[in-house]
Amino acid sequence: MRLPIIGAQQESWLHWFASAGVESPDLSTHTRHNYVEQDLCANAALAGQGVAILNHIFFAEELASGRLIAPFNHRCSDEIGVWLVYPESRRNTPRIKAFREWITAAVAADIARTEPQTAW
């Protein structure tokens, strides 16, 4: 709680704390670096400027190499949607199609890996 907070709205941090079972801290006077984009937040964290809430799917290489560290084995969803947008006329261009297929598969694999398994 002594490190500066990078990006993400205060509500996102409070949601994360609540999902981890931690009483909501007062973040109103906490040092903040207000970036919106994940890449800017990650770069600030990599530069040692504080802690960030990041989507682990996009930073798997940095996490695997130890350049970024997830100090807790806790993930939560903030229920904020993410949209992939592009011109309808470019829907099936090779780059867009490849990215759409990759991101869809990555999210599906992550959901399957993190959902509780039920034994029948």
TIZA-26931 format. One record per residue (C-alpha): residue number from 1; chain; x, y, z. Coordinates in steps of 0.1 Angstrom, whole numbers, plus 5000, padded with zeros to 4 digits. Layout:
BEGIN
+------+-------+------+------+------+
| resi | chain |   c1 |   c2 |   c3 |
+------+-------+------+------+------+
|  NUM |     A |    X |    Y |    Z |
...
+------+-------+------+------+------+
//
This chain:
BEGIN
+------+-------+------+------+------+
| resi | chain |   c1 |   c2 |   c3 |
+------+-------+------+------+------+
|    1 |     A | 5000 | 5000 | 5000 |
|    2 |     A | 5030 | 5023 | 5000 |
|    3 |     A | 5037 | 5020 | 4963 |
|    4 |     A | 5022 | 5045 | 4938 |
|    5 |     A | 4992 | 5033 | 4918 |
|    6 |     A | 4995 | 5032 | 4881 |
|    7 |     A | 4964 | 5036 | 4859 |
|    8 |     A | 4930 | 5020 | 4864 |
|    9 |     A | 4902 | 5039 | 4880 |
|   10 |     A | 4899 | 5039 | 4918 |
|   11 |     A | 4868 | 5017 | 4914 |
|   12 |     A | 4889 | 4990 | 4896 |
|   13 |     A | 4913 | 4989 | 4925 |
|   14 |     A | 4885 | 4988 | 4951 |
|   15 |     A | 4869 | 4960 | 4931 |
|   16 |     A | 4901 | 4940 | 4931 |
|   17 |     A | 4906 | 4945 | 4968 |
|   18 |     A | 4870 | 4934 | 4975 |
|   19 |     A | 4874 | 4903 | 4953 |
|   20 |     A | 4905 | 4894 | 4972 |
|   21 |     A | 4887 | 4897 | 5005 |
|   22 |     A | 4907 | 4928 | 5016 |
|   23 |     A | 4888 | 4956 | 5033 |
|   24 |     A | 4886 | 4986 | 5010 |
|   25 |     A | 4916 | 5009 | 5017 |
|   26 |     A | 4913 | 5047 | 5014 |
|   27 |     A | 4930 | 5055 | 4981 |
|   28 |     A | 4919 | 5092 | 4979 |
|   29 |     A | 4954 | 5105 | 4989 |
|   30 |     A | 4974 | 5077 | 4974 |
|   31 |     A | 5001 | 5086 | 4949 |
|   32 |     A | 4987 | 5079 | 4914 |
|   33 |     A | 5000 | 5079 | 4878 |
|   34 |     A | 4969 | 5082 | 4856 |
|   35 |     A | 4974 | 5062 | 4825 |
|   36 |     A | 4945 | 5046 | 4807 |
|   37 |     A | 4961 | 5023 | 4782 |
|   38 |     A | 4975 | 4989 | 4794 |
|   39 |     A | 5008 | 4994 | 4775 |
|   40 |     A | 5015 | 5027 | 4792 |
|   41 |     A | 5006 | 5012 | 4826 |
|   42 |     A | 5029 | 4982 | 4819 |
|   43 |     A | 5057 | 5004 | 4808 |
|   44 |     A | 5054 | 5025 | 4839 |
|   45 |     A | 5054 | 4994 | 4861 |
|   46 |     A | 5084 | 4981 | 4842 |
|   47 |     A | 5102 | 5014 | 4849 |
|   48 |     A | 5096 | 5009 | 4886 |
|   49 |     A | 5070 | 5037 | 4889 |
|   50 |     A | 5045 | 5017 | 4910 |
|   51 |     A | 5019 | 4989 | 4908 |
|   52 |     A | 4993 | 4984 | 4880 |
|   53 |     A | 4963 | 4962 | 4873 |
|   54 |     A | 4971 | 4946 | 4840 |
|   55 |     A | 4955 | 4919 | 4819 |
|   56 |     A | 4980 | 4890 | 4822 |
|   57 |     A | 4971 | 4877 | 4787 |
|   58 |     A | 4988 | 4907 | 4771 |
|   59 |     A | 5019 | 4905 | 4793 |
|   60 |     A | 5026 | 4868 | 4795 |
|   61 |     A | 5062 | 4872 | 4783 |
|   62 |     A | 5070 | 4899 | 4808 |
|   63 |     A | 5055 | 4878 | 4836 |
|   64 |     A | 5073 | 4846 | 4825 |
|   65 |     A | 5106 | 4864 | 4823 |
|   66 |     A | 5102 | 4880 | 4857 |
|   67 |     A | 5103 | 4916 | 4843 |
|   68 |     A | 5068 | 4920 | 4857 |
|   69 |     A | 5058 | 4901 | 4889 |
|   70 |     A | 5022 | 4893 | 4899 |
|   71 |     A | 5027 | 4894 | 4937 |
|   72 |     A | 4994 | 4876 | 4943 |
|   73 |     A | 4979 | 4846 | 4926 |
|   74 |     A | 4945 | 4863 | 4924 |
|   75 |     A | 4926 | 4874 | 4893 |
|   76 |     A | 4892 | 4890 | 4890 |
|   77 |     A | 4870 | 4904 | 4863 |
|   78 |     A | 4858 | 4940 | 4865 |
|   79 |     A | 4830 | 4932 | 4841 |
|   80 |     A | 4842 | 4960 | 4818 |
|   81 |     A | 4838 | 4949 | 4782 |
|   82 |     A | 4866 | 4951 | 4756 |
|   83 |     A | 4858 | 4955 | 4720 |
|   84 |     A | 4877 | 4947 | 4689 |
|   85 |     A | 4867 | 4972 | 4662 |
|   86 |     A | 4876 | 4975 | 4626 |
|   87 |     A | 4860 | 4985 | 4593 |
|   88 |     A | 4835 | 4959 | 4581 |
|   89 |     A | 4852 | 4959 | 4548 |
|   90 |     A | 4884 | 4947 | 4564 |
|   91 |     A | 4868 | 4919 | 4586 |
|   92 |     A | 4886 | 4891 | 4568 |
|   93 |     A | 4919 | 4907 | 4560 |
|   94 |     A | 4947 | 4882 | 4570 |
|   95 |     A | 4960 | 4904 | 4599 |
|   96 |     A | 4927 | 4912 | 4614 |
|   97 |     A | 4914 | 4877 | 4610 |
|   98 |     A | 4946 | 4863 | 4626 |
|   99 |     A | 4944 | 4887 | 4655 |
|  100 |     A | 4907 | 4881 | 4661 |
|  101 |     A | 4913 | 4843 | 4661 |
|  102 |     A | 4943 | 4847 | 4684 |
|  103 |     A | 4926 | 4869 | 4710 |
|  104 |     A | 4894 | 4848 | 4710 |
|  105 |     A | 4915 | 4816 | 4716 |
|  106 |     A | 4936 | 4833 | 4743 |
|  107 |     A | 4906 | 4845 | 4762 |
|  108 |     A | 4888 | 4811 | 4759 |
|  109 |     A | 4919 | 4793 | 4771 |
|  110 |     A | 4923 | 4817 | 4800 |
|  111 |     A | 4887 | 4813 | 4810 |
|  112 |     A | 4889 | 4775 | 4809 |
|  113 |     A | 4921 | 4776 | 4830 |
|  114 |     A | 4908 | 4799 | 4857 |
|  115 |     A | 4872 | 4787 | 4861 |
|  116 |     A | 4867 | 4763 | 4890 |
|  117 |     A | 4866 | 4727 | 4877 |
|  118 |     A | 4835 | 4707 | 4887 |
|  119 |     A | 4839 | 4669 | 4891 |
|  120 |     A | 4808 | 4649 | 4882 |
+------+-------+------+------+------+
//
